[in-house]
Amino acid sequence: MDASLAVLTIHHWPDRVRGLAEMRRIAKKRVVILTHFHLASFWLGEYFPGIREIDHEIFPTLADFERALGPVCVSAVPVPHDCIDGFLGAYWRRPGAYLDANVRSAISSFAKISQTEIATGLERLRFDLDSGAWEARHGALFGLDALDLGYRLVVAELRA
């Protein structure tokens, strides 16, 4: 096959080195991976800091990709404000969506933090949304069509 593709999945692999090696082995021309490197600037971390901590530990670094794939090209993938794919950053401009248990159930990061942290974070988020505190801090987001939350397209062009 010409290319192998992984979309927001590599952080779930039990053996990332082996998985990347397999992607490289089967692809003749390129390996393409959508991932993210940081969520430091995402407001959701104010309410659920455990997500930021866990993701920092499980997501590969640029050096990890280069060790496994050789030189890579990395491009930012801004998230549109009306994104309907339910990954973690999809609702950055719709904060009330994170109050919905169905939305959270589709986001693996919420499964990795404690129920106590979730309950506390939801209570704080609900209060801040109702009181206007969230909008006072983050209202400028409503003027943006897309936001760079650290999602990156990593592409390795392979030599024959």
Phi, psi and omega in degrees: 000151184287323185217156171239148188223136174227127183242111177046047182229336190302331180288351177263351184286131179289334178226084184299320181299313180294320179296317178294322178297321179292321177300317180293320182297317186275343183267130179277325188246318184203157172242131182234128182225127171262123184211191169217154184253337181199151172234022187305324185267000183280126184301336182302331178297339176295329184261330182227072184297337179297329178297314180299316181295313181295313182297325178299324182282327190261344181273139180290157177265169175302319179299322177300315180295316182294323177298320184276328190242350187087199182300138179232154173253130183242127180235140176291144176235089179297147181264122179292151184297336183252024180303133181253353176287131190276036176282172190309313185272002187297334188251028185303331180257004179231068189300330179297338180299327182291347176284343183278120180300327179293322177296310181297327183293341179267001183246111187299330181300326180291334178286346185261354178251163185290154176297329177295314178297320179298312181299315180296315180296319179295319178298315179294317180297314179301315179299313182294324177291316180293324184275346184089001181294321179298312181295326178298322180277324191235012184302334179299338179297332181295342178271358183259142176271335180208159182217137175275108179256010179100002176289138185223144172263118181253121183235128174247118174274122185266144177267140180288000000 
